[in-house]
């Protein structure tokens, strides 16, 4: 099946779970034996599920694969994806469904504690993912460990693949294979700080990527392409359409908006602007629930 006639625009693999959100007055939290907070909430999502949900809300044909537990948190993930009309197939892991505890302050900033509970030997069977790979235009891999073992099959099939390294500092070995074997790489400038442009150039120089995107929150994002010179292009941030409630999922929404533009044939800077609008919109509701649709995205983009 050709990519033009593929069944899925985006196949997202890995990266679902449940966020336990605790709202605090400020970060860091003062050291104390007991801190009174508002209601503690559970929000299903995480990076891969959020990208899948965001891409589906934009009208793309999406499928999502992951390894999760047969537990109440896994049930929350299934319910969330079903409500978002995302086709989901799960491999049951005895380790259970991933969780994170996110402290969110009054400005929407967060500090996340992630329980990377997957065992090192966890694998997704080829009979689960290969049939869907063959029906996908684009694959987005979360940096869960088991997904790194899919790269050989993805490359053999010639399918473009993207990944999000999040706050990679350029040193942690876990991220390196994802950085060097993906065609489109996203990362957060928070990890490498002032060294982000150098890290972006290293990814292009050492890996197969043709485009690297660094998100920088209120400072917008930076885009560097293989043929675009040594200095990243800056794409300014946009003001969210309503007050910021929660920045959880903003980076994932950016990825969804960028992929929407890329699969629609947009140039790379327009893709980044679409991602910026989607990311800003995501900040306006708790628990990664603010998913922008294609009409609102086009209107905010000025079309």
ChimeraX commands (.cxc) that place a marker at each C-alpha (Angstrom):
marker #1 position 0.00,0.00,0.00 radius 0.5
marker #1 position 1.43,3.40,-0.98 radius 0.5
marker #1 position 1.78,6.14,1.60 radius 0.5
marker #1 position -0.71,8.23,-0.38 radius 0.5
marker #1 position -3.36,5.52,0.14 radius 0.5
marker #1 position -2.34,4.43,3.64 radius 0.5
marker #1 position -5.06,3.74,6.15 radius 0.5
marker #1 position -3.43,5.81,8.90 radius 0.5
marker #1 position -1.94,9.27,8.61 radius 0.5
marker #1 position -0.13,8.80,11.93 radius 0.5
marker #1 position 0.71,5.67,13.89 radius 0.5
marker #1 position 1.80,6.57,17.41 radius 0.5
marker #1 position 3.60,3.90,19.44 radius 0.5
marker #1 position 4.30,4.00,23.18 radius 0.5
marker #1 position 3.91,6.57,25.90 radius 0.5
marker #1 position 0.52,6.31,27.60 radius 0.5
marker #1 position -0.31,6.48,31.29 radius 0.5
marker #1 position -2.07,8.45,33.98 radius 0.5
marker #1 position -1.00,11.79,35.46 radius 0.5
marker #1 position -1.78,12.38,39.12 radius 0.5
marker #1 position -2.04,16.17,39.28 radius 0.5
marker #1 position -1.44,18.05,42.51 radius 0.5
marker #1 position -1.96,21.82,42.43 radius 0.5
marker #1 position 0.38,23.82,44.66 radius 0.5
marker #1 position 0.82,27.54,45.29 radius 0.5
marker #1 position 4.37,27.71,43.97 radius 0.5
marker #1 position 7.36,25.65,42.86 radius 0.5
marker #1 position 9.52,24.43,44.44 radius 0.5
marker #1 position 7.23,23.22,47.20 radius 0.5
marker #1 position 8.35,24.28,50.71 radius 0.5
marker #1 position 9.81,21.46,52.78 radius 0.5
marker #1 position 7.15,20.44,55.28 radius 0.5
marker #1 position 5.71,17.31,56.85 radius 0.5
marker #1 position 2.28,18.11,55.45 radius 0.5
marker #1 position 1.11,20.48,52.70 radius 0.5
marker #1 position -2.59,21.15,52.19 radius 0.5
marker #1 position -3.61,21.18,48.54 radius 0.5
marker #1 position -6.79,21.19,46.50 radius 0.5
marker #1 position -8.42,18.04,45.14 radius 0.5
marker #1 position -5.90,15.60,43.69 radius 0.5
marker #1 position -6.95,14.52,40.20 radius 0.5
marker #1 position -6.11,11.68,37.83 radius 0.5
marker #1 position -5.84,12.54,34.14 radius 0.5
marker #1 position -5.15,9.80,31.58 radius 0.5
marker #1 position -2.78,10.77,28.81 radius 0.5
marker #1 position 1.04,10.98,28.72 radius 0.5
marker #1 position 3.07,11.96,25.71 radius 0.5
marker #1 position 2.14,9.30,23.14 radius 0.5
marker #1 position -1.55,9.26,23.95 radius 0.5
marker #1 position -1.63,13.06,23.92 radius 0.5
marker #1 position -0.02,13.20,20.47 radius 0.5
marker #1 position -2.50,10.62,19.18 radius 0.5
marker #1 position -5.48,12.46,20.67 radius 0.5
marker #1 position -4.27,15.83,19.38 radius 0.5
marker #1 position -3.69,14.51,15.86 radius 0.5
marker #1 position -7.11,12.85,15.82 radius 0.5
marker #1 position -8.80,16.06,17.01 radius 0.5
marker #1 position -7.22,17.75,13.98 radius 0.5
marker #1 position -8.92,15.25,11.69 radius 0.5
marker #1 position -5.97,12.97,10.97 radius 0.5
marker #1 position -6.48,9.22,10.76 radius 0.5
marker #1 position -4.70,7.89,13.83 radius 0.5
marker #1 position -3.87,4.58,15.46 radius 0.5
marker #1 position -2.08,4.11,18.77 radius 0.5
marker #1 position -0.18,1.09,20.12 radius 0.5
marker #1 position 1.29,0.62,23.58 radius 0.5
marker #1 position 2.08,-1.78,26.39 radius 0.5
marker #1 position -0.11,-1.09,29.43 radius 0.5
marker #1 position -1.41,-2.97,32.46 radius 0.5
marker #1 position -4.69,-4.74,33.02 radius 0.5
marker #1 position -5.44,-2.32,35.85 radius 0.5
marker #1 position -7.66,0.66,36.72 radius 0.5
marker #1 position -5.14,3.13,35.31 radius 0.5
marker #1 position -5.08,1.21,32.05 radius 0.5
marker #1 position -8.87,1.35,31.98 radius 0.5
marker #1 position -8.68,5.15,32.28 radius 0.5
marker #1 position -6.28,5.26,29.31 radius 0.5
marker #1 position -8.59,3.08,27.21 radius 0.5
marker #1 position -11.60,5.22,28.07 radius 0.5
marker #1 position -9.80,8.47,27.22 radius 0.5
marker #1 position -8.62,7.19,23.85 radius 0.5
marker #1 position -12.07,5.82,23.02 radius 0.5
marker #1 position -13.67,9.18,23.80 radius 0.5
marker #1 position -11.11,10.80,21.51 radius 0.5
marker #1 position -11.94,8.37,18.69 radius 0.5
marker #1 position -8.39,6.98,18.59 radius 0.5
marker #1 position -8.00,3.37,17.48 radius 0.5
marker #1 position -6.01,1.70,20.26 radius 0.5
marker #1 position -4.44,-1.72,20.58 radius 0.5
marker #1 position -2.64,-2.70,23.79 radius 0.5
marker #1 position -0.18,-5.38,24.76 radius 0.5
marker #1 position -0.76,-6.26,28.41 radius 0.5
marker #1 position 2.31,-5.78,30.60 radius 0.5
marker #1 position 2.59,-7.36,34.03 radius 0.5
marker #1 position 4.40,-4.22,35.19 radius 0.5
marker #1 position 1.16,-2.26,34.93 radius 0.5
marker #1 position 0.27,1.11,33.43 radius 0.5
marker #1 position 2.74,3.97,33.78 radius 0.5
marker #1 position 1.96,6.88,36.09 radius 0.5
marker #1 position 3.36,10.31,36.83 radius 0.5
marker #1 position 2.83,12.71,39.69 radius 0.5
marker #1 position 2.76,16.29,38.43 radius 0.5
marker #1 position 3.02,19.28,40.73 radius 0.5
marker #1 position 1.38,22.26,39.00 radius 0.5
marker #1 position 1.71,25.80,40.36 radius 0.5
marker #1 position -0.65,28.77,40.07 radius 0.5
marker #1 position 0.93,29.88,36.76 radius 0.5
marker #1 position 0.53,26.45,35.15 radius 0.5
marker #1 position 4.20,25.46,35.46 radius 0.5
marker #1 position 4.79,21.84,36.38 radius 0.5
marker #1 position 7.28,19.48,37.96 radius 0.5
marker #1 position 6.77,15.86,36.95 radius 0.5
marker #1 position 7.78,12.64,38.71 radius 0.5
marker #1 position 7.58,9.80,36.15 radius 0.5
marker #1 position 7.63,6.13,37.11 radius 0.5
marker #1 position 9.40,4.43,34.22 radius 0.5
marker #1 position 8.10,1.06,35.38 radius 0.5
marker #1 position 8.52,-0.89,32.15 radius 0.5
marker #1 position 11.03,-3.74,32.57 radius 0.5
marker #1 position 14.10,-3.59,30.35 radius 0.5
marker #1 position 13.08,-6.76,28.52 radius 0.5
marker #1 position 9.58,-5.53,27.60 radius 0.5
marker #1 position 8.95,-5.93,23.87 radius 0.5
marker #1 position 6.00,-5.37,21.55 radius 0.5
marker #1 position 5.47,-8.44,19.34 radius 0.5
marker #1 position 6.05,-7.85,15.62 radius 0.5
marker #1 position 2.66,-9.34,14.80 radius 0.5
marker #1 position 1.07,-6.48,16.74 radius 0.5
marker #1 position 2.88,-3.56,15.13 radius 0.5
marker #1 position 3.96,-4.73,11.66 radius 0.5
marker #1 position 0.48,-4.83,10.07 radius 0.5
marker #1 position -0.16,-1.26,11.18 radius 0.5
marker #1 position 3.28,-0.03,10.15 radius 0.5
marker #1 position 2.50,-1.22,6.65 radius 0.5
marker #1 position -0.68,0.91,6.64 radius 0.5
marker #1 position 0.82,4.15,7.99 radius 0.5
marker #1 position 2.05,7.32,6.29 radius 0.5
marker #1 position 4.03,8.43,9.32 radius 0.5
marker #1 position 5.15,6.88,12.62 radius 0.5
marker #1 position 5.72,8.77,15.86 radius 0.5
marker #1 position 7.69,6.88,18.51 radius 0.5
marker #1 position 7.62,7.81,22.17 radius 0.5
marker #1 position 10.93,7.25,23.96 radius 0.5
marker #1 position 9.70,4.27,25.96 radius 0.5
marker #1 position 12.44,1.65,25.81 radius 0.5
marker #1 position 10.56,-1.03,23.87 radius 0.5
marker #1 position 9.92,1.28,20.91 radius 0.5
marker #1 position 13.63,1.50,20.03 radius 0.5
marker #1 position 13.42,-2.09,18.79 radius 0.5
marker #1 position 10.99,-1.05,16.03 radius 0.5
marker #1 position 13.45,1.14,14.12 radius 0.5
marker #1 position 14.80,-1.65,11.88 radius 0.5
marker #1 position 11.33,-2.55,10.62 radius 0.5
marker #1 position 10.36,1.11,10.18 radius 0.5
marker #1 position 13.50,1.78,8.13 radius 0.5
marker #1 position 12.99,-1.37,6.03 radius 0.5
marker #1 position 9.49,-0.17,5.15 radius 0.5
marker #1 position 10.73,3.35,4.35 radius 0.5
marker #1 position 8.21,5.10,6.60 radius 0.5
marker #1 position 9.10,8.57,7.97 radius 0.5
marker #1 position 9.46,8.52,11.75 radius 0.5
marker #1 position 9.47,11.26,14.38 radius 0.5
marker #1 position 10.20,11.28,18.09 radius 0.5
marker #1 position 10.14,13.67,21.03 radius 0.5
marker #1 position 13.25,13.64,23.24 radius 0.5
marker #1 position 11.63,15.98,25.78 radius 0.5
marker #1 position 14.27,17.59,28.04 radius 0.5
marker #1 position 17.27,15.61,26.72 radius 0.5
marker #1 position 20.55,17.20,27.74 radius 0.5
marker #1 position 22.48,15.51,24.94 radius 0.5
marker #1 position 24.25,13.21,27.40 radius 0.5
marker #1 position 21.75,10.59,28.62 radius 0.5
marker #1 position 22.29,7.47,26.54 radius 0.5
marker #1 position 18.64,6.37,26.66 radius 0.5
marker #1 position 17.67,9.10,24.18 radius 0.5
marker #1 position 20.55,8.86,21.72 radius 0.5
marker #1 position 19.25,6.11,19.46 radius 0.5
marker #1 position 15.91,7.91,19.14 radius 0.5
marker #1 position 17.75,11.15,18.32 radius 0.5
marker #1 position 19.93,9.61,15.61 radius 0.5
marker #1 position 17.47,7.23,13.95 radius 0.5
marker #1 position 14.47,9.55,13.49 radius 0.5
marker #1 position 13.73,11.73,10.45 radius 0.5
marker #1 position 12.04,14.46,12.51 radius 0.5
marker #1 position 13.21,15.16,16.07 radius 0.5
marker #1 position 11.50,17.27,18.72 radius 0.5
marker #1 position 13.08,18.24,22.03 radius 0.5
marker #1 position 12.64,20.78,24.80 radius 0.5
marker #1 position 15.24,23.54,25.16 radius 0.5
marker #1 position 14.89,23.10,28.92 radius 0.5
marker #1 position 17.24,20.12,28.92 radius 0.5
marker #1 position 20.30,21.51,27.14 radius 0.5
marker #1 position 19.68,25.21,27.90 radius 0.5
marker #1 position 22.15,27.44,26.06 radius 0.5
marker #1 position 23.62,24.35,24.44 radius 0.5
marker #1 position 20.39,23.61,22.55 radius 0.5
marker #1 position 21.51,25.00,19.14 radius 0.5
marker #1 position 24.71,22.94,19.32 radius 0.5
marker #1 position 22.71,19.84,20.24 radius 0.5
marker #1 position 20.34,20.43,17.32 radius 0.5
marker #1 position 23.32,20.68,14.95 radius 0.5
marker #1 position 24.80,17.49,16.42 radius 0.5
marker #1 position 21.57,15.57,15.81 radius 0.5
marker #1 position 21.52,16.68,12.16 radius 0.5
marker #1 position 25.22,15.98,11.70 radius 0.5
marker #1 position 25.33,12.56,13.36 radius 0.5
marker #1 position 21.87,11.18,12.61 radius 0.5
marker #1 position 19.36,10.80,9.81 radius 0.5
marker #1 position 17.08,13.70,10.78 radius 0.5
marker #1 position 16.41,16.43,8.26 radius 0.5
marker #1 position 14.57,18.65,10.75 radius 0.5
marker #1 position 15.09,19.26,14.47 radius 0.5
marker #1 position 12.65,21.34,16.52 radius 0.5
marker #1 position 13.33,22.70,20.01 radius 0.5
marker #1 position 10.35,24.00,21.97 radius 0.5
marker #1 position 11.02,26.73,24.50 radius 0.5
marker #1 position 7.72,27.47,26.22 radius 0.5
marker #1 position 6.98,31.18,26.39 radius 0.5
marker #1 position 10.00,31.80,24.16 radius 0.5
marker #1 position 8.40,29.95,21.27 radius 0.5
marker #1 position 10.34,27.32,19.35 radius 0.5
marker #1 position 13.42,26.92,17.19 radius 0.5
marker #1 position 13.66,25.01,13.91 radius 0.5
marker #1 position 16.84,23.77,12.25 radius 0.5
marker #1 position 16.93,21.90,8.95 radius 0.5
marker #1 position 19.72,20.05,7.23 radius 0.5
marker #1 position 19.84,22.52,4.35 radius 0.5
marker #1 position 18.87,25.68,6.25 radius 0.5
marker #1 position 22.19,26.91,7.62 radius 0.5
marker #1 position 23.74,26.62,11.08 radius 0.5
marker #1 position 21.40,28.96,12.98 radius 0.5
marker #1 position 17.96,27.76,14.07 radius 0.5
marker #1 position 14.94,29.77,12.90 radius 0.5
marker #1 position 13.01,31.29,15.78 radius 0.5
marker #1 position 9.22,30.95,15.76 radius 0.5
marker #1 position 7.68,33.26,18.41 radius 0.5
marker #1 position 5.16,32.00,20.92 radius 0.5
marker #1 position 1.53,33.05,20.71 radius 0.5
marker #1 position -0.73,34.20,23.51 radius 0.5
marker #1 position -3.14,31.44,24.60 radius 0.5
marker #1 position -6.80,32.25,23.82 radius 0.5
marker #1 position -7.67,32.15,27.54 radius 0.5
marker #1 position -5.73,32.07,30.84 radius 0.5
marker #1 position -3.12,29.38,31.32 radius 0.5
marker #1 position -4.39,26.59,33.56 radius 0.5
marker #1 position -1.93,23.74,33.01 radius 0.5
marker #1 position 1.10,23.32,30.74 radius 0.5
marker #1 position 0.83,19.51,30.83 radius 0.5
marker #1 position 0.58,18.29,27.26 radius 0.5
marker #1 position 1.53,21.58,25.60 radius 0.5
marker #1 position 4.60,20.04,23.96 radius 0.5
marker #1 position 2.57,17.05,22.80 radius 0.5
marker #1 position -0.03,19.37,21.27 radius 0.5
marker #1 position 2.81,21.21,19.50 radius 0.5
marker #1 position 3.92,17.90,17.97 radius 0.5
marker #1 position 0.35,17.15,16.83 radius 0.5
marker #1 position 0.01,20.56,15.19 radius 0.5
marker #1 position 3.40,20.24,13.51 radius 0.5
marker #1 position 2.58,16.78,12.14 radius 0.5
marker #1 position -0.79,18.07,10.91 radius 0.5
marker #1 position 1.04,20.70,8.88 radius 0.5
marker #1 position 3.73,18.32,7.67 radius 0.5
marker #1 position 1.25,15.72,6.47 radius 0.5
marker #1 position -0.69,18.51,4.77 radius 0.5
marker #1 position 2.38,19.52,2.74 radius 0.5
marker #1 position 3.19,22.74,4.63 radius 0.5
marker #1 position 6.70,24.17,4.76 radius 0.5
marker #1 position 8.60,23.57,7.98 radius 0.5
marker #1 position 8.12,27.06,9.46 radius 0.5
marker #1 position 4.37,26.95,8.89 radius 0.5
marker #1 position 4.36,23.55,10.61 radius 0.5
marker #1 position 6.11,25.14,13.59 radius 0.5
marker #1 position 3.58,27.98,13.68 radius 0.5
marker #1 position 0.71,25.49,13.64 radius 0.5
marker #1 position 2.39,23.61,16.47 radius 0.5
marker #1 position 2.80,26.82,18.43 radius 0.5
marker #1 position -0.91,27.61,18.16 radius 0.5
marker #1 position -1.90,24.08,19.17 radius 0.5
marker #1 position 0.50,24.14,22.12 radius 0.5
marker #1 position -0.83,27.46,23.39 radius 0.5
marker #1 position -4.40,26.20,23.14 radius 0.5
marker #1 position -3.47,23.11,25.20 radius 0.5
marker #1 position -2.52,25.29,28.17 radius 0.5
marker #1 position -6.07,26.53,28.68 radius 0.5
marker #1 position -7.56,23.44,30.37 radius 0.5
marker #1 position -6.35,20.85,32.87 radius 0.5
marker #1 position -5.06,17.40,32.13 radius 0.5
marker #1 position -4.23,17.80,28.43 radius 0.5
marker #1 position -7.95,18.06,27.61 radius 0.5
marker #1 position -7.82,21.22,25.46 radius 0.5
marker #1 position -7.52,19.71,21.98 radius 0.5
marker #1 position -7.76,22.18,19.13 radius 0.5
marker #1 position -9.70,21.27,15.98 radius 0.5
marker #1 position -8.76,22.10,12.38 radius 0.5
marker #1 position -11.17,25.03,12.04 radius 0.5
marker #1 position -9.98,26.73,15.24 radius 0.5
marker #1 position -6.36,26.06,14.29 radius 0.5
marker #1 position -6.83,27.62,10.86 radius 0.5
marker #1 position -8.62,30.63,12.36 radius 0.5
marker #1 position -5.88,31.20,14.94 radius 0.5
marker #1 position -3.26,30.74,12.22 radius 0.5
marker #1 position -4.89,33.55,10.27 radius 0.5
marker #1 position -6.43,31.59,7.43 radius 0.5
marker link #1:1,2 radius 0.2
marker link #1:2,3 radius 0.2
marker link #1:3,4 radius 0.2
marker link #1:4,5 radius 0.2
marker link #1:5,6 radius 0.2
marker link #1:6,7 radius 0.2
marker link #1:7,8 radius 0.2
marker link #1:8,9 radius 0.2
marker link #1:9,10 radius 0.2
marker link #1:10,11 radius 0.2
marker link #1:11,12 radius 0.2
marker link #1:12,13 radius 0.2
marker link #1:13,14 radius 0.2
marker link #1:14,15 radius 0.2
marker link #1:15,16 radius 0.2
marker link #1:16,17 radius 0.2
marker link #1:17,18 radius 0.2
marker link #1:18,19 radius 0.2
marker link #1:19,20 radius 0.2
marker link #1:20,21 radius 0.2
marker link #1:21,22 radius 0.2
marker link #1:22,23 radius 0.2
marker link #1:23,24 radius 0.2
marker link #1:24,25 radius 0.2
marker link #1:25,26 radius 0.2
marker link #1:26,27 radius 0.2
marker link #1:27,28 radius 0.2
marker link #1:28,29 radius 0.2
marker link #1:29,30 radius 0.2
marker link #1:30,31 radius 0.2
marker link #1:31,32 radius 0.2
marker link #1:32,33 radius 0.2
marker link #1:33,34 radius 0.2
marker link #1:34,35 radius 0.2
marker link #1:35,36 radius 0.2
marker link #1:36,37 radius 0.2
marker link #1:37,38 radius 0.2
marker link #1:38,39 radius 0.2
marker link #1:39,40 radius 0.2
marker link #1:40,41 radius 0.2
marker link #1:41,42 radius 0.2
marker link #1:42,43 radius 0.2
marker link #1:43,44 radius 0.2
marker link #1:44,45 radius 0.2
marker link #1:45,46 radius 0.2
marker link #1:46,47 radius 0.2
marker link #1:47,48 radius 0.2
marker link #1:48,49 radius 0.2
marker link #1:49,50 radius 0.2
marker link #1:50,51 radius 0.2
marker link #1:51,52 radius 0.2
marker link #1:52,53 radius 0.2
marker link #1:53,54 radius 0.2
marker link #1:54,55 radius 0.2
marker link #1:55,56 radius 0.2
marker link #1:56,57 radius 0.2
marker link #1:57,58 radius 0.2
marker link #1:58,59 radius 0.2
marker link #1:59,60 radius 0.2
marker link #1:60,61 radius 0.2
marker link #1:61,62 radius 0.2
marker link #1:62,63 radius 0.2
marker link #1:63,64 radius 0.2
marker link #1:64,65 radius 0.2
marker link #1:65,66 radius 0.2
marker link #1:66,67 radius 0.2
marker link #1:67,68 radius 0.2
marker link #1:68,69 radius 0.2
marker link #1:69,70 radius 0.2
marker link #1:70,71 radius 0.2
marker link #1:71,72 radius 0.2
marker link #1:72,73 radius 0.2
marker link #1:73,74 radius 0.2
marker link #1:74,75 radius 0.2
marker link #1:75,76 radius 0.2
marker link #1:76,77 radius 0.2
marker link #1:77,78 radius 0.2
marker link #1:78,79 radius 0.2
marker link #1:79,80 radius 0.2
marker link #1:80,81 radius 0.2
marker link #1:81,82 radius 0.2
marker link #1:82,83 radius 0.2
marker link #1:83,84 radius 0.2
marker link #1:84,85 radius 0.2
marker link #1:85,86 radius 0.2
marker link #1:86,87 radius 0.2
marker link #1:87,88 radius 0.2
marker link #1:88,89 radius 0.2
marker link #1:89,90 radius 0.2
marker link #1:90,91 radius 0.2
marker link #1:91,92 radius 0.2
marker link #1:92,93 radius 0.2
marker link #1:93,94 radius 0.2
marker link #1:94,95 radius 0.2
marker link #1:95,96 radius 0.2
marker link #1:96,97 radius 0.2
marker link #1:97,98 radius 0.2
marker link #1:98,99 radius 0.2
marker link #1:99,100 radius 0.2
marker link #1:100,101 radius 0.2
marker link #1:101,102 radius 0.2
marker link #1:102,103 radius 0.2
marker link #1:103,104 radius 0.2
marker link #1:104,105 radius 0.2
marker link #1:105,106 radius 0.2
marker link #1:106,107 radius 0.2
marker link #1:107,108 radius 0.2
marker link #1:108,109 radius 0.2
marker link #1:109,110 radius 0.2
marker link #1:110,111 radius 0.2
marker link #1:111,112 radius 0.2
marker link #1:112,113 radius 0.2
marker link #1:113,114 radius 0.2
marker link #1:114,115 radius 0.2
marker link #1:115,116 radius 0.2
marker link #1:116,117 radius 0.2
marker link #1:117,118 radius 0.2
marker link #1:118,119 radius 0.2
marker link #1:119,120 radius 0.2
marker link #1:120,121 radius 0.2
marker link #1:121,122 radius 0.2
marker link #1:122,123 radius 0.2
marker link #1:123,124 radius 0.2
marker link #1:124,125 radius 0.2
marker link #1:125,126 radius 0.2
marker link #1:126,127 radius 0.2
marker link #1:127,128 radius 0.2
marker link #1:128,129 radius 0.2
marker link #1:129,130 radius 0.2
marker link #1:130,131 radius 0.2
marker link #1:131,132 radius 0.2
marker link #1:132,133 radius 0.2
marker link #1:133,134 radius 0.2
marker link #1:134,135 radius 0.2
marker link #1:135,136 radius 0.2
marker link #1:136,137 radius 0.2
marker link #1:137,138 radius 0.2
marker link #1:138,139 radius 0.2
marker link #1:139,140 radius 0.2
marker link #1:140,141 radius 0.2
marker link #1:141,142 radius 0.2
marker link #1:142,143 radius 0.2
marker link #1:143,144 radius 0.2
marker link #1:144,145 radius 0.2
marker link #1:145,146 radius 0.2
marker link #1:146,147 radius 0.2
marker link #1:147,148 radius 0.2
marker link #1:148,149 radius 0.2
marker link #1:149,150 radius 0.2
marker link #1:150,151 radius 0.2
marker link #1:151,152 radius 0.2
marker link #1:152,153 radius 0.2
marker link #1:153,154 radius 0.2
marker link #1:154,155 radius 0.2
marker link #1:155,156 radius 0.2
marker link #1:156,157 radius 0.2
marker link #1:157,158 radius 0.2
marker link #1:158,159 radius 0.2
marker link #1:159,160 radius 0.2
marker link #1:160,161 radius 0.2
marker link #1:161,162 radius 0.2
marker link #1:162,163 radius 0.2
marker link #1:163,164 radius 0.2
marker link #1:164,165 radius 0.2
marker link #1:165,166 radius 0.2
marker link #1:166,167 radius 0.2
marker link #1:167,168 radius 0.2
marker link #1:168,169 radius 0.2
marker link #1:169,170 radius 0.2
marker link #1:170,171 radius 0.2
marker link #1:171,172 radius 0.2
marker link #1:172,173 radius 0.2
marker link #1:173,174 radius 0.2
marker link #1:174,175 radius 0.2
marker link #1:175,176 radius 0.2
marker link #1:176,177 radius 0.2
marker link #1:177,178 radius 0.2
marker link #1:178,179 radius 0.2
marker link #1:179,180 radius 0.2
marker link #1:180,181 radius 0.2
marker link #1:181,182 radius 0.2
marker link #1:182,183 radius 0.2
marker link #1:183,184 radius 0.2
marker link #1:184,185 radius 0.2
marker link #1:185,186 radius 0.2
marker link #1:186,187 radius 0.2
marker link #1:187,188 radius 0.2
marker link #1:188,189 radius 0.2
marker link #1:189,190 radius 0.2
marker link #1:190,191 radius 0.2
marker link #1:191,192 radius 0.2
marker link #1:192,193 radius 0.2
marker link #1:193,194 radius 0.2
marker link #1:194,195 radius 0.2
marker link #1:195,196 radius 0.2
marker link #1:196,197 radius 0.2
marker link #1:197,198 radius 0.2
marker link #1:198,199 radius 0.2
marker link #1:199,200 radius 0.2
marker link #1:200,201 radius 0.2
marker link #1:201,202 radius 0.2
marker link #1:202,203 radius 0.2
marker link #1:203,204 radius 0.2
marker link #1:204,205 radius 0.2
marker link #1:205,206 radius 0.2
marker link #1:206,207 radius 0.2
marker link #1:207,208 radius 0.2
marker link #1:208,209 radius 0.2
marker link #1:209,210 radius 0.2
marker link #1:210,211 radius 0.2
marker link #1:211,212 radius 0.2
marker link #1:212,213 radius 0.2
marker link #1:213,214 radius 0.2
marker link #1:214,215 radius 0.2
marker link #1:215,216 radius 0.2
marker link #1:216,217 radius 0.2
marker link #1:217,218 radius 0.2
marker link #1:218,219 radius 0.2
marker link #1:219,220 radius 0.2
marker link #1:220,221 radius 0.2
marker link #1:221,222 radius 0.2
marker link #1:222,223 radius 0.2
marker link #1:223,224 radius 0.2
marker link #1:224,225 radius 0.2
marker link #1:225,226 radius 0.2
marker link #1:226,227 radius 0.2
marker link #1:227,228 radius 0.2
marker link #1:228,229 radius 0.2
marker link #1:229,230 radius 0.2
marker link #1:230,231 radius 0.2
marker link #1:231,232 radius 0.2
marker link #1:232,233 radius 0.2
marker link #1:233,234 radius 0.2
marker link #1:234,235 radius 0.2
marker link #1:235,236 radius 0.2
marker link #1:236,237 radius 0.2
marker link #1:237,238 radius 0.2
marker link #1:238,239 radius 0.2
marker link #1:239,240 radius 0.2
marker link #1:240,241 radius 0.2
marker link #1:241,242 radius 0.2
marker link #1:242,243 radius 0.2
marker link #1:243,244 radius 0.2
marker link #1:244,245 radius 0.2
marker link #1:245,246 radius 0.2
marker link #1:246,247 radius 0.2
marker link #1:247,248 radius 0.2
marker link #1:248,249 radius 0.2
marker link #1:249,250 radius 0.2
marker link #1:250,251 radius 0.2
marker link #1:251,252 radius 0.2
marker link #1:252,253 radius 0.2
marker link #1:253,254 radius 0.2
marker link #1:254,255 radius 0.2
marker link #1:255,256 radius 0.2
marker link #1:256,257 radius 0.2
marker link #1:257,258 radius 0.2
marker link #1:258,259 radius 0.2
marker link #1:259,260 radius 0.2
marker link #1:260,261 radius 0.2
marker link #1:261,262 radius 0.2
marker link #1:262,263 radius 0.2
marker link #1:263,264 radius 0.2
marker link #1:264,265 radius 0.2
marker link #1:265,266 radius 0.2
marker link #1:266,267 radius 0.2
marker link #1:267,268 radius 0.2
marker link #1:268,269 radius 0.2
marker link #1:269,270 radius 0.2
marker link #1:270,271 radius 0.2
marker link #1:271,272 radius 0.2
marker link #1:272,273 radius 0.2
marker link #1:273,274 radius 0.2
marker link #1:274,275 radius 0.2
marker link #1:275,276 radius 0.2
marker link #1:276,277 radius 0.2
marker link #1:277,278 radius 0.2
marker link #1:278,279 radius 0.2
marker link #1:279,280 radius 0.2
marker link #1:280,281 radius 0.2
marker link #1:281,282 radius 0.2
marker link #1:282,283 radius 0.2
marker link #1:283,284 radius 0.2
marker link #1:284,285 radius 0.2
marker link #1:285,286 radius 0.2
marker link #1:286,287 radius 0.2
marker link #1:287,288 radius 0.2
marker link #1:288,289 radius 0.2
marker link #1:289,290 radius 0.2
marker link #1:290,291 radius 0.2
marker link #1:291,292 radius 0.2
marker link #1:292,293 radius 0.2
marker link #1:293,294 radius 0.2
marker link #1:294,295 radius 0.2
marker link #1:295,296 radius 0.2
marker link #1:296,297 radius 0.2
marker link #1:297,298 radius 0.2
marker link #1:298,299 radius 0.2
marker link #1:299,300 radius 0.2
marker link #1:300,301 radius 0.2
marker link #1:301,302 radius 0.2
marker link #1:302,303 radius 0.2
view
